[in-house]
Amino acid sequence: MMTAPTIWEHLLAVLLGLVGPAFLALQHLRRRASSEAPSTFDTVQKIALYVSNSLFLWLFAGAVLAAWLFAGRSLRGLGLCLPLERLSLGLILGLAFIAAYALDTWWQLSTPQRLATTRLRWRRDTPFMPATAQEIRWALVLVTSAAMCEEIVYRGFLVGYLAFYMGSSAAGLSAAVALPALVFAACHFYQGLHAVVKIALLSCIFGAILIVTGSLWIPIALHFLVDLTGSLLGPTLLKSDGVVPERNGPPAAS
């Protein structure tokens, strides 16, 4: 996937793999402790958040692409090519992921009590999710940006970066997939522990599909589907209801 990393890619790996997640986690803990973070977001605040986060994502993805091309590599090595290698296996993994994700989503919404639990967690952990048609339209900007940019950064770049040092053995590739998945999940610490675990698992699946097919396009499509589903569920999950949540019910979707 990758030839010898350049000094710029070493810096990007440290920034994206260590500094960024640590900063986000500390920022979240500080705001939660001091109650700085607003419990609700109005439409203007949400749109500003969607646009600003999209710009940051494209900034980081652009830096990765620039460093990659500066090193004289093709975009195919980053995974930006058609999934021609073992496409059927990649599609099977993708369909299995869709089935599991659909089942998990249904489980969390399947009874009034589970729905109430999910609503409670969404209002607490992700109050910035879209709740109106206007907000959903703007959220699509972030959904598209996240699917493209995060897969380029955390799968295409970081998996390739680690695979260069860890080798092409099963153990080496597994570690190269798992470590960026953990980093990516840690960036979502603000969504709660359950979300972190679930995001780590889905990220491992995305990384496995990249290894199998040599392409990012199936992971990008799946990532887009996950984030789009969350955005479309926003109007339902952010409204109030009178049902008492389950004490030990399943956590909210992320």
N, C-alpha and C positions, 0 to 999 in steps of 0.2 A: 504493500500500500504506500509506503513512504520510504524515500531515500534518507540518508543521514540528515537529521534535523539541523536547521540553521540556528544561530544565536537568537534570532527573532522568534523562532518557533519555541525555543526553550523558554523565553520570556512569556510568550503567550500561554504555554502550558502551565507555568507557575501561576500566572494571573487568573486564568480561567479555571484551573484545577484546584488551586489552594486559596489564593487571596480573595477571589470573588465569593466563593461559598462561605468562607469564614466571615467576611464583611457582612454579607446578607444575614447570616445567623446572629451575629452580635448586634446588628442594627435592629433585628426583630425582637431580640431579648430586651434590649434597652427600651424600645418603644413600649413593649408590653409591660415592663416594670414601671415605667413612668407614665403610662396611660396616654402617651402622645398620639398613638395611632387612632384615627377617628373610627367610631363603631359603625358609621354609615357613610356612604358616598353619594353625593348628588350626581346628576347626569354630567354636568360640566367637569367635575372631578374625575369621574370614570373615563370620559373621553380623553382628558388630558393624560391620564395614566396609560390608557391604551396606546396613544400616539407616542408618548415619551418612551415607554418600554419598547415599542416597535423600533424606534430610532436607535436605541441602545443595542438591540439585538442585531440590527443590520450593521451597526458600527463594528461589533465584535466579529460578526461573520465576514464583513469586508476585510478586516485586519487578517483573519485566517486565510481568506482567498488570496489577498495580496502577498502574504508571506509564502504561501504555497506556490503561486505562480512565479514569484521572484526566485524561488529555488529551482526553477526550470522544470517543474513537474506538470503533467497534464491533469485536467479536472477529473478524468476517469479514475485516477489514483485516489482521489478524494471521495469517490463514490457517486459523482455527478455524471452518471452514464446509465443507459438502459440496463435493467437486470437480466442479462443474457445468461449468466452462469447459474445453473441449477434453479431456474425460474420456478419450476413446479414445486420444489421444496420451499422456496421463499413464499409462494402463494399459499401453500398449506399452512405454514407458520402464521402468515397474516390472517387467514380465515379463522384459524384456531384462536388467535388473539381477539378477533372481533367477537367470536362466540363467547369467550370467557368474559370480555368486557361488557357485552350486552347482558349476560347472566348476572354479573355483579351489580350492574346498574338497576336491573329489574328487582333484584333482591332488596336493594336499599329503598325502593319506592313501592314495594309490593303490598304493604299494609299501611293503614293510617298511622300507626305508631312508628313504623320505620320511616315513613315519610316525614313525620314530625321530628324524629331524631336527625334525619338528614338536613332538614330545614334549619334546625337549631345550629348544627355544625357549620353549615354554609354561612349563616348570618354572623357567626362568631369568627370564622377563619377566613372566609372569602367574601366579605361584604361588597367588594368591588366588582363582582360578577354582574353582567348585564341583566337588567330586570324589565326593560322596555324594548320595543322594536327599534327605536333610534339607537339605543345603547348596543343592541345586538349588531346592527350594521357597522358601528365603529369597532366593536369587538372583533369583527371579522378581519380587520386590519392586523390586530395583534395575533389572532389565531393563525393567519397565513404566515406572518413574520416568525412566530415561534416555531411552527412546523418546519419551515425552511432553515432558519438560522440556527436553531438549537440542534437540529440534526447535523448540519454542517460542522458545528463547533464540537459537540459532545460525542457524536458518532464518527463522522468522517475524519475529523482532525485528531481528537484525543485518543480514539481507539487506534488509529494508525500510528500515532506518536508512541503509544505504549507498546503496540505490537512490534515496532522496530526494535525495541530493547528486550522484549520478553520472548520473542521468537514466534515461530509458526506452529509450535506444538499445540496439542489440545489444551494443556495447562496454561501455556503462554497466552493463547488467544482468549481463553476463558477469563484470565486476569485482565487482559486488555479491554475486554467488554465490561467486566464487572466494576472495575475501578471508576471509569467515567460515569457508569450508571449510578454509583453511590454519590459521586460528586454532584451529578445532575439532581438527584433526589434531595441532597442536602440543601440545594438552592431553593427548595420548596418547603423548608422547615416551618415556615409560617402557616402552612396548611395543616399542621399536626402530624403526629407520629404515624398514624395509619396511612395518611397520604404519602408520606416519605417512603414507607415500605412498598406501597403499591406502585409508586412512580419508579422506584428502583427495579422492581420486577418487570414492569413494562419496558423500561430502558434496556434491560438485559435482552429482552425479546427483540427489540429494535436492533441492538448490536449484533445479535445472532443472525438476523436476517441480512444485515450488511455483510457479515463474514461469509454467509452462504451464497449470496447473489452477487457480491461485489458492488452493489448499488445502494444508494440512499433513497431511491424513489418510493419503494414500498414503506420503509419507516416514515418518510415524510408524509405519505398519504394516511398512514395509521395515526400519526401524531396529530395531523389536521383533524381527523375524524374524532379523536378523543376530545380535543379542545373545542371543536364545534359542538359536540354533544353537550359539554359543560355549559357553553354559552346559551344553547337553545333551552336548556333546563333552568336557566337562571330565573325567568319570570315565574316559574312554578315553585322553585325552591327558596326564593327570597321573600315570598309573601307569607303573611302570618296565618296561622290556623289555631283552632282551639283544642287540638288533640294533644294529649300528654305523651311526650317521647318515651320510647323504651329505655329502661335504665341500662340494659346491657345490649342494646341493639347495635347493628352494624354501623360504622362511621359513614360520613357523607362521601359521596363521589368526589373525585378531584379532577 
